[in-house]
Amino acid sequence: MLYDRRNAPRRLSKEEAEWRKERMALDRAFSRAGVMSRSDAVDRIVAGRVVVNDTIVTEPATWVSPGEDRIACDGRKLRFRKRVYFALHKPVGFVTSYGDPEGRRTIYELLPPETGWVFSVGRLDKSTAGLLILTNDADFGDVLTDPDSGVPKTYLVTVDFDPSPEQIESLRSGIVLKDGCRTRPAEVTFVGRERGRVILEMVLHEGKNRQIRRMTEHLGYEVRRLKRVRVMNIRLGALKSGQWRELSRAEQSLIEALLKDSSKTA
């Protein structure tokens, strides 16, 4: 009898195998599968659109085992989706939310329709340009945005004043913001000048809302231009504004290493 590959069991990725064997909340089963956000899953569950083992379930915190329970939404079986990772050069003027009540353009307009559900790991405000990482990997998103992960994020900061050594040192050592929070130590390096303005490179190991702008405002000045150029060792490089690319295998290996390290310390 000839061997028919079509009848052979599908080989599972490590991520899918782990997803199948774990017990988790129903809403998290959807986000971990890489098909939608937890908030979207909650909306569908509460609306009665999700069935578990032929029974409608409306409680998002219901515990399930994806490898054992039959889970479906709108009649479609929940299936694990391959992990995808993209780098996007966010232009100024775009927001990182899926929809905007003010009608502003969102970064998702820049992606092709066949991309499927992805989310931005961390945010950049409307006035900030530069590198965003987009993925459907909820675990990676959790680790990268965890304040304790210490993942370095590098920015080019253009200001219209000449920082004194004391001001540079205050940025490096940490600043108490207006809300009482103290920033963690940052790496600050003079890069050069452009049209009378000073360009600094700042490396943060945390991600407070509008942090660099607020740090600069503490010194009595404003940021004129802000661009993120690197996350970990994933670089913006020559990617043009509004363009995107898939992360290379080497870059994905950095993500795998980060996830492995986080699992050891969990």
C-alpha positions as CSV (number, residue, x, y, z in Angstrom):
1,M,0.0,0.0,0.0
2,L,1.4,3.4,-1.0
3,Y,1.9,6.0,1.7
4,D,-0.4,9.0,1.3
5,R,0.9,12.1,2.9
6,R,-2.5,13.7,2.8
7,N,-3.6,11.2,5.5
8,A,-0.6,11.8,7.7
9,P,-1.2,13.7,10.9
10,R,-0.3,17.4,10.7
11,R,2.9,18.3,12.5
12,L,2.3,20.9,15.1
13,S,4.6,23.8,15.8
14,K,6.0,24.1,19.3
15,E,3.7,27.1,19.9
16,E,0.6,25.3,18.8
17,A,1.4,22.2,20.8
18,E,1.8,24.3,23.9
19,W,-1.5,26.1,23.2
20,R,-3.3,22.8,22.8
21,K,-2.2,21.3,26.1
22,E,-2.6,24.3,28.4
23,R,-5.8,25.3,30.2
24,M,-6.7,28.9,29.9
25,A,-9.6,31.4,30.0
26,L,-11.8,31.2,26.9
27,D,-11.1,34.8,25.8
28,R,-7.3,34.1,26.1
29,A,-7.7,30.9,24.0
30,F,-8.7,33.2,21.1
31,S,-5.9,35.7,21.5
32,R,-3.3,33.0,22.1
33,A,-4.5,31.3,18.9
34,G,-3.5,34.5,17.1
35,V,-6.9,35.2,15.5
36,M,-8.3,38.2,17.5
37,S,-7.6,40.3,20.6
38,R,-8.9,39.4,24.0
39,S,-11.3,42.4,24.0
40,D,-12.8,41.2,20.6
41,A,-13.1,37.7,22.0
42,V,-14.9,39.0,25.0
43,D,-17.4,40.9,22.8
44,R,-18.1,37.8,20.8
45,I,-18.4,35.5,23.9
46,V,-20.8,37.9,25.7
47,A,-22.9,38.2,22.6
48,G,-23.5,34.5,22.5
49,R,-21.5,33.8,19.4
50,V,-19.1,31.3,20.9
51,V,-19.8,27.6,21.4
52,V,-17.8,25.2,23.5
53,N,-18.6,21.5,23.2
54,D,-21.9,22.3,21.5
55,T,-23.0,24.7,24.3
56,I,-23.2,28.4,24.0
57,V,-20.8,30.0,26.5
58,T,-21.2,33.7,27.5
59,E,-18.6,33.9,30.3
60,P,-15.1,34.9,29.0
61,A,-13.4,33.5,32.0
62,T,-14.6,30.0,31.4
63,W,-11.6,27.6,31.5
64,V,-11.0,25.6,28.4
65,S,-8.3,23.2,27.0
66,P,-8.0,24.0,23.2
67,G,-6.6,20.6,22.5
68,E,-9.5,18.8,24.1
69,D,-12.5,21.2,23.9
70,R,-14.4,21.9,20.7
71,I,-14.4,25.7,20.4
72,A,-16.1,27.7,17.6
73,C,-17.1,31.3,16.9
74,D,-19.9,32.1,14.5
75,G,-19.9,28.4,13.4
76,R,-16.1,28.4,12.6
77,K,-13.8,26.1,14.5
78,L,-11.1,27.9,16.5
79,R,-7.8,27.0,14.9
80,F,-4.3,28.1,15.8
81,R,-2.8,30.6,13.4
82,K,0.9,30.6,12.4
83,R,2.9,33.3,14.2
84,V,3.6,36.3,12.0
85,Y,5.9,39.3,12.7
86,F,6.2,42.5,10.8
87,A,8.2,45.7,11.1
88,L,6.3,48.9,10.1
89,H,7.7,52.4,9.6
90,K,4.9,54.4,11.2
91,P,4.5,57.9,9.6
92,V,3.6,61.0,11.6
93,G,-0.1,61.6,11.6
94,F,-1.2,58.0,12.0
95,V,-2.5,56.4,15.2
96,T,-1.9,52.8,16.4
97,S,-5.5,51.9,17.3
98,Y,-7.7,49.8,15.0
99,G,-10.4,52.4,14.7
100,D,-10.4,56.1,15.7
101,P,-13.6,57.9,16.7
102,E,-12.0,61.2,15.5
103,G,-11.6,59.7,12.0
104,R,-7.8,59.9,12.1
105,R,-5.8,57.5,9.9
106,T,-4.6,54.3,11.5
107,I,-1.5,52.2,10.8
108,Y,-3.7,49.3,9.8
109,E,-4.6,51.1,6.6
110,L,-0.9,50.6,5.6
111,L,-1.1,46.8,5.7
112,P,-2.5,44.6,2.9
113,P,-5.9,43.0,3.5
114,E,-4.5,39.5,3.6
115,T,-2.3,40.3,6.6
116,G,-5.0,39.0,9.0
117,W,-5.4,40.1,12.6
118,V,-2.2,41.6,14.1
119,F,-1.7,44.1,16.8
120,S,1.0,46.7,17.5
121,V,3.4,45.7,20.3
122,G,3.5,49.0,22.2
123,R,2.4,52.3,20.8
124,L,3.8,55.5,19.2
125,D,1.7,58.6,19.5
126,K,0.3,60.4,16.5
127,S,3.3,62.8,16.3
128,T,5.9,60.2,16.6
129,A,7.4,58.2,13.6
130,G,9.4,55.1,13.4
131,L,9.6,51.4,14.1
132,L,6.5,49.4,15.2
133,I,6.5,45.7,15.5
134,L,3.2,44.0,14.5
135,T,2.3,40.5,15.3
136,N,-0.4,38.0,16.3
137,D,1.8,36.5,19.0
138,A,0.1,37.5,22.3
139,D,2.8,36.0,24.4
140,F,5.5,38.1,22.7
141,G,3.3,41.1,23.1
142,D,2.9,40.5,26.8
143,V,6.7,40.1,27.4
144,L,7.8,43.0,25.3
145,T,5.3,45.4,27.0
146,D,6.1,44.1,30.5
147,P,7.7,47.0,32.4
148,D,10.1,44.5,34.0
149,S,11.4,43.1,30.8
150,G,13.8,45.9,30.3
151,V,13.8,45.6,26.5
152,P,15.8,48.5,25.0
153,K,14.0,50.8,22.6
154,T,16.1,53.4,20.8
155,Y,14.9,56.8,19.6
156,L,16.3,59.8,17.7
157,V,15.2,62.9,19.5
158,T,15.4,66.3,17.9
159,V,15.2,69.3,20.2
160,D,15.7,73.1,19.7
161,F,18.0,73.7,22.7
162,D,21.5,72.8,23.5
163,P,21.3,70.5,26.6
164,S,23.8,71.2,29.3
165,P,25.9,68.4,30.9
166,E,23.6,68.7,33.9
167,Q,20.5,68.3,31.8
168,I,21.9,65.3,30.0
169,E,22.8,63.7,33.3
170,S,19.3,64.2,34.6
171,L,17.9,62.5,31.6
172,R,20.3,59.6,32.1
173,S,19.8,59.2,35.8
174,G,16.0,59.5,35.8
175,I,13.4,62.3,36.2
176,V,10.4,62.6,38.4
177,L,7.5,63.3,36.1
178,K,4.5,65.5,36.9
179,D,2.4,62.4,37.9
180,G,5.1,61.5,40.5
181,C,6.5,58.6,38.6
182,R,10.3,58.4,38.3
183,T,11.8,57.3,35.0
184,R,14.3,54.6,34.9
185,P,17.9,55.3,33.9
186,A,18.3,55.9,30.2
187,E,21.2,56.0,27.8
188,V,21.6,59.5,26.2
189,T,24.1,60.3,23.5
190,F,24.7,63.4,21.4
191,V,24.3,62.5,17.7
192,G,24.7,65.8,15.9
193,R,23.1,69.0,14.7
194,E,20.6,69.7,12.0
195,R,19.4,73.2,11.0
196,G,20.4,74.6,14.4
197,R,18.7,71.8,16.3
198,V,20.3,69.1,18.4
199,I,19.8,65.4,17.8
200,L,20.1,63.0,20.7
201,E,19.9,59.2,20.8
202,M,17.9,58.0,23.7
203,V,17.6,54.3,24.8
204,L,14.8,53.6,27.1
205,H,14.2,50.3,29.0
206,E,10.6,51.0,29.8
207,G,7.6,52.5,28.0
208,K,5.7,55.1,29.9
209,N,3.1,57.1,27.9
210,R,4.8,59.9,25.9
211,Q,7.8,59.4,28.1
212,I,10.5,61.2,26.1
213,R,8.2,64.2,25.5
214,R,7.4,64.4,29.2
215,M,11.1,64.1,30.2
216,T,12.0,66.9,27.8
217,E,9.1,69.1,29.0
218,H,10.4,68.6,32.6
219,L,13.5,70.5,31.4
220,G,11.3,73.3,30.1
221,Y,11.5,72.4,26.4
222,E,9.7,70.5,23.7
223,V,10.6,67.7,21.3
224,R,10.5,68.9,17.7
225,R,10.9,65.4,16.1
226,L,10.8,61.9,17.6
227,K,11.6,58.7,15.8
228,R,12.0,55.2,17.1
229,V,14.7,53.4,15.2
230,R,15.3,50.2,17.1
231,V,13.6,47.7,19.4
232,M,16.0,45.1,20.9
233,N,18.2,44.6,17.9
234,I,15.4,44.9,15.4
235,R,16.2,48.0,13.4
236,L,14.2,50.3,11.3
237,G,17.0,50.5,8.8
238,A,16.2,51.7,5.3
239,L,12.5,50.9,5.6
240,K,10.6,54.0,4.1
241,S,7.8,55.8,5.9
242,G,4.6,53.9,5.5
243,Q,6.3,50.6,4.4
244,W,6.4,47.3,6.2
245,R,8.4,44.1,5.9
246,E,8.4,40.6,7.5
247,L,10.9,40.1,10.2
248,S,13.9,38.1,9.1
249,R,14.6,34.6,10.6
250,A,17.5,36.1,12.6
251,E,15.1,38.8,14.1
252,Q,12.5,36.1,14.9
253,S,15.2,34.2,16.7
254,L,15.7,37.3,19.0
255,I,12.0,37.0,19.8
256,E,12.2,33.3,20.5
257,A,15.2,33.9,22.9
258,L,13.2,36.7,24.7
259,L,10.3,34.4,25.2
260,K,12.6,31.6,26.4
261,D,14.2,33.8,28.9
262,S,10.9,35.2,30.2
263,S,9.6,31.6,30.8
264,K,12.7,30.9,32.9
265,T,12.0,33.8,35.2
266,A,8.2,33.4,35.3
